[in-house]
Amino acid sequence: MKKYFELIAPCHFGMEAVLKKEILDLGYEISQVEDGRVTFLGDDEAICRANVFLRTAERVLLKAGSFHAETFEELFQNIKNISWEDLIPKDGKFWVTKASSIKSKLFSPSDIQRIVKKAMVERMKQAYGLEVFPETGSSFPLRVFLYKDQVTVGIDTSGESLHKRGYRTLASKAPITETLAAALILLTPWKKDRILVDPFCGCGTFPIEAAMMAANMAPGMNRSFLAEDWENLIPKKRWYETIDEANDLVDLGIQVDIQGYDLDGEVIKAAKSNAEAAGVEKLIHFQKRPLSAFSHPKKYGFLITNPPYGERIEEKENLPALYQEIGERFRALDSWSAYIITAYEDAEKYIGRKADKNRKIYNGMIKTYYYQFLGPKPPVRKRG
């Protein structure tokens, strides 16, 4: 019999609408959208499918409870009132892996972690009739969020963050995460019949994520998840069925034009290796090529890239010339669109054009901007 849950999918701030669409496309009902996370309803199969198929979620949490608490006593009693015995078996290993507090009276993460664990133990002592818990079984790490005294408790089903698809063994100097790269591509109208080029491809994240989308390859199909061991909640066969579903959808026979360039030959080797690990090396053309040599005869293409933005002082002096060159190369491309994520505040000035759209995005702790320079849409093909 299937069990039903409320599930929380955290994401990059500003990417909630992209993640919401992904969840709806998987067939699940959204119950709440907040800054940096989307909550939805689903059964045990939804835990498997969300982990395997969502491209822009950071992880999937099983929501254990939500309540108001302004004192540690309120926190303790409300945690104790949650039916933990329905979620965690008596040999389960459980701990609070992360506690965060924003605009709340309870603000000490270590104290929150300690009180939550203590309350859980009290509840489970009564439920299981045990004084000491062996904690030798499956892992159930908790994440606790406090915002304006509202406490939300979730159990992490993913384990390692979902941006770790398993293909990126080699990274360049300032890589963009796989989940953010996927979200930025999904914010564009790019489709697999249109050319996509990243002239600063680094370890290849943008081209690889685009190729996986084009081939309908689920981002989590080649990795494992913590909840695979939760046989008290999810039968093993649900995971097998989800991977079978993902395998059935893959189409590597498609014709695509996805390209990645970089000035550094070693980085290009790393990008090729990563594409091979992802299973999409035949769908991407990687080449050592400077920006100055970037031109293309095709029309209506997409330039999607994360160019250098001067993390080191000595690099900052080169930025005006670099962004001027980006502008020149882009203007030479007939009917193309450009999508550029950068922390460089003067990007538009030196590119020589004001972006049609601009989004502020935090990439880790770095404030970046996603400049969107929109080209014309290709003419609609007449059906003959």
Salt bridges, closest charged atoms under 4 A:
GLU6 OE1 - LYS63 NZ 3.62
ASP25 OD2 - LYS21 NZ 2.88
GLU34 OE1 - ARG37 NE 3.34
ASP43 OD2 - LYS2 NZ 3.44
ASP44 OD1 - ARG238 NE 3.03
GLU45 OE1 - LYS2 NZ 3.90
GLU58 OE2 - HIS12 ND1 3.40
GLU70 OE2 - HIS68 NE2 2.82
GLU70 OE1 - LYS105 NZ 3.56
GLU85 OE2 - ARG123 NH2 2.82
ASP111 OD1 - ARG114 NH2 3.30
GLU122 OE2 - LYS125 NZ 3.63
GLU131 OE1 - LYS125 NZ 3.68
GLU135 OE2 - LYS117 NZ 3.06
ASP149 OD2 - LYS105 NZ 3.36
ASP156 OD2 - ARG59 NH1 2.65
GLU160 OE2 - LYS164 NZ 3.52
GLU178 OE2 - ARG168 NE 3.55
GLU209 OE1 - ARG165 NH2 2.97
GLU245 OE1 - ARG49 NE 3.00
ASP257 OD2 - LYS298 NZ 2.70
GLU266 OE2 - LYS269 NZ 3.28
GLU314 OE2 - ARG312 NE 3.18
GLU315 OE2 - LYS173 NZ 2.86
GLU315 OE2 - ARG312 NH2 3.34
ASP334 OD2 - LYS299 NZ 3.41
ASP356 OD2 - ARG353 NH2 2.88
